Amino acid sequence: MNTFSSAPNSATSTATPLVNRLATQVVNGLLSVKPLANFAKNRARNLIIKRAESIGVAWRNDVKTLKARDTDTSFAPAWEQELAQLTNPKTSYPDYYLTSFHAYAEGNMGWEPAMEVEVAAYSVHAKIFAETGKNGDRQLRQTYHQVLQEYLPHAPQSIVDLGCSVGMSTMAMQSAYPQAQITGVDLSPYFLTVASYRHSKANINWVHAAAEKTDLPAASYDLVSLFLMCHELPQTATLEIFQEARRLLKPGGHIAIMDMNPASEIYSQMPPYILTLLKSTEPYLDQYFSLDIDLALQTTGFESIKQIANSPRHRTVLATAKG
Ligand SMILES: C[S@@+](CC[C@H](N)C(=O)[O-])C[C@H]1O[C@@H](n2cnc3c(N)ncnc32)[C@H](O)[C@@H]1O
């Protein structure tokens, strides 16, 4: 734990009852055995696919169609050509990024995660709100934009979406601010290639870069948005990315961070062994949960920090770049 770690919530408390500590040790022990960890990952993946198909998301069919792109091959050759065009050969990948995420051994660096990320989001977000089913994902994005509409003093004209993935957060941003110039940044060229194909008519600047070092112009943006990105980062990376966001923003510009809310009932009461189990698919979740995000923002040049709950288990953190 470093100086940016907040006081432990009940999920990490030293006062954790013995039974929870034992359960955590058992889960940690089981996950350190590779075949068991792989079994847990496959099980998690199958559950997500099952849930998706039960709420009307045609996971397998949608992915098959995306891979083929109206060709009669199972994988359209254009994908590889476009990947080569979108890849910035100068981009370097931090070690923490080149690990397995979300039950994919290749993490974010492959076609399978890139083709499945959208259907996975519909599945994972289906149960956030009562009775939304596959529209839960859309509703989560809407609640974020309601917060932005309410708290930002002006509609932003220039926006960077850090960790834009296949463009779901970027397109929601464009619908909210149709006049704005929007740049989507991601480290996975696979995700960006899918974003650019899926949203080929949108006027978005897709950039393959680390959010820590985007090489975008300084003091040029009204809003830097991170939607569901921080829980995928070690704390040191979060701090570097906040510094980069501060560099990108005009004085008085805003950073907006939407992610899981560690203070929400669902997470603050989560038994620690479940958190450990989640680590098999989200390697930096414990670092995210223990980050003192207000302190991290203050230290990197932000003020007027607000946290607003926008779902039963998510929060939006808003802060202003100091002048
Ligand atoms: C959970 S996804 C968020 C997706 C997207 N914002 C959305 O709303 O659907 C996190 C994204 O952050 C990207 N990412 C993680 N670390 C990054 C970094 N250091 N620089 C740029 N992108 C990064 C991942 O490649 C992934 O696409």
The ligand as a MOL file (V3000), in Angstrom:
LIG
                    3D

  0  0  0     0  0            999 V3000
M  V30 BEGIN CTAB
M  V30 COUNTS 27 29 0 0 0
M  V30 BEGIN ATOM
M  V30 1 C -12.7820 -1.4350 -19.3920 0
M  V30 2 S -12.0880 -0.7180 -20.7670 0 CHG=1
M  V30 3 C -13.0450 0.7700 -20.8590 0
M  V30 4 C -13.7270 0.8960 -22.0960 0
M  V30 5 C -14.4420 2.1080 -22.5650 0
M  V30 6 N -14.0370 3.3680 -21.9980 0
M  V30 7 C -15.9230 1.8670 -22.4180 0
M  V30 8 O -16.5780 2.6730 -21.7990 0
M  V30 9 O -16.4320 0.8920 -22.9200 0 CHG=-1
M  V30 10 C -10.5160 -0.0370 -20.3110 0
M  V30 11 C -9.7200 0.3830 -21.5110 0
M  V30 12 O -8.5540 1.0760 -21.0720 0
M  V30 13 C -7.4810 0.7320 -21.9290 0
M  V30 14 N -6.2440 1.0150 -21.2150 0
M  V30 15 C -5.8020 0.4330 -20.0750 0
M  V30 16 N -4.6310 0.9820 -19.7070 0
M  V30 17 C -4.3440 1.9400 -20.6240 0
M  V30 18 C -3.2910 2.8860 -20.7690 0
M  V30 19 N -2.3030 2.9610 -19.9020 0
M  V30 20 N -3.3180 3.7170 -21.8250 0
M  V30 21 C -4.3410 3.6670 -22.7240 0
M  V30 22 N -5.3610 2.7980 -22.6360 0
M  V30 23 C -5.3660 1.9440 -21.5950 0
M  V30 24 C -7.7100 -0.7220 -22.2420 0
M  V30 25 O -7.0290 -1.1000 -23.4220 0
M  V30 26 C -9.2310 -0.7580 -22.3850 0
M  V30 27 O -9.6300 -0.5280 -23.6870 0
M  V30 END ATOM
M  V30 BEGIN BOND
M  V30 1 1 1 2
M  V30 2 1 2 3
M  V30 3 1 2 10
M  V30 4 1 3 4
M  V30 5 1 4 5
M  V30 6 1 5 6
M  V30 7 1 5 7
M  V30 8 2 7 8
M  V30 9 1 7 9
M  V30 10 1 10 11
M  V30 11 1 11 12
M  V30 12 1 11 26
M  V30 13 1 12 13
M  V30 14 1 13 14
M  V30 15 1 13 24
M  V30 16 1 14 15
M  V30 17 1 14 23
M  V30 18 2 15 16
M  V30 19 1 16 17
M  V30 20 1 17 18
M  V30 21 2 17 23
M  V30 22 1 18 19
M  V30 23 2 18 20
M  V30 24 1 20 21
M  V30 25 2 21 22
M  V30 26 1 22 23
M  V30 27 1 24 25
M  V30 28 1 24 26
M  V30 29 1 26 27
M  V30 END BOND
M  V30 END CTAB
M  END
